[in-house]
């Protein structure tokens, strides 16, 4: 059984793997992308469904998966559910990936990560 720093890293890697797996479908990745465009306010479920042409029952399943991994947050406003991207969790995940690929061994140039095509 891992102990100390190794155990913490193992738990961290497992958490990030779960986060990436939650985003690992086309629909969920499109949901995350859409919610990031609406950051920080987020969007109501009906608008997400309409924008992405995803049936409500299917959308609910996808949003639950993303929420369970803390990638999205939900708030109730009257009868509406507003979903927003959890930018802190995404920043943590991207920071983990960035540290390995761009600072430790420079497999990817940092400028190529932060600059668009």
C-alpha positions in Angstrom: 0.0 0.0 0.0 1.5 3.4 -1.0 2.3 5.8 1.8 3.1 9.4 2.2 3.8 11.4 -0.9 3.4 8.4 -3.2 0.0 7.7 -1.9 -1.1 11.4 -2.3 0.1 11.3 -5.9 -1.6 8.0 -6.6 -4.9 9.5 -5.2 -4.4 12.6 -7.2 -3.8 10.7 -10.4 -6.9 8.6 -9.8 -9.0 11.7 -9.3 -7.7 13.3 -12.4 -8.3 10.1 -14.4 -11.9 10.0 -13.2 -12.3 13.7 -14.3 -10.9 13.0 -17.7 -13.1 9.9 -18.0 -16.1 11.9 -17.2 -15.3 14.3 -20.0 -14.4 11.4 -22.3 -17.5 11.4 -24.5 -18.3 13.7 -27.3 -21.5 15.0 -25.6 -19.8 15.7 -22.3 -16.9 17.4 -23.9 -19.3 19.6 -25.9 -21.2 20.4 -22.6 -18.0 21.4 -20.9 -17.0 23.6 -23.9 -20.5 25.2 -24.0 -20.5 25.9 -20.2 -17.0 27.4 -20.5 -18.4 29.9 -23.1 -21.1 30.9 -20.6 -18.7 31.2 -17.6 -19.2 32.4 -14.9 -23.0 32.6 -15.1 -23.6 29.2 -16.6 -26.7 28.1 -18.4 -30.1 26.6 -17.6 -30.6 23.0 -18.6 -33.2 23.8 -21.3 -30.7 26.2 -23.0 -27.9 23.5 -22.9 -30.3 20.9 -24.4 -31.4 23.3 -27.1 -27.9 24.5 -28.0 -26.5 21.0 -28.2 -29.6 19.1 -29.4 -29.4 16.6 -26.6 -32.7 15.1 -25.1 -33.4 16.2 -21.5 -33.1 12.7 -20.1 -29.7 12.1 -21.8 -28.5 15.6 -20.8 -29.4 14.9 -17.2 -27.3 11.8 -17.2 -24.3 13.6 -18.7 -24.6 16.5 -16.3 -24.8 14.1 -13.3 -21.5 12.4 -14.4 -19.8 15.8 -14.8 -21.2 17.0 -11.4 -20.1 13.8 -9.7 -16.5 14.5 -10.7 -16.8 18.2 -9.6 -16.4 19.5 -13.2 -19.7 21.4 -13.1 -21.6 23.1 -10.4 -25.4 23.4 -10.2 -27.5 26.1 -8.5 -31.2 26.4 -8.2 -32.9 29.7 -9.1 -36.7 29.2 -8.6 -37.7 26.4 -10.9 -34.5 26.6 -13.0 -31.3 24.6 -12.6 -28.2 26.6 -13.7 -25.1 24.6 -14.5 -21.6 26.2 -14.8 -18.2 24.9 -15.4 -16.1 24.5 -12.2 -13.1 26.5 -13.4 -11.1 25.8 -10.3 -11.3 22.0 -10.8 -10.4 22.4 -14.5 -7.5 24.7 -13.6 -6.2 22.1 -11.2 -6.5 19.3 -13.8 -4.8 21.4 -16.5 -2.1 22.5 -14.0 -1.4 18.8 -13.3 -1.0 18.0 -17.0 0.9 21.2 -17.7 3.4 20.5 -15.0 4.3 17.1 -16.5 4.3 18.0 -20.2 5.6 21.6 -20.2 7.7 22.3 -17.1 9.4 19.0 -16.0 10.5 17.6 -19.3 9.3 20.2 -21.8 7.7 17.6 -24.1 5.4 20.4 -25.2 6.4 24.0 -25.5 4.4 26.1 -23.0 3.7 28.7 -25.7 1.9 26.0 -27.8 -0.4 25.2 -24.9 -1.5 28.7 -24.2 -1.7 30.0 -27.7 -4.3 29.0 -30.1 -3.4 27.2 -33.4 
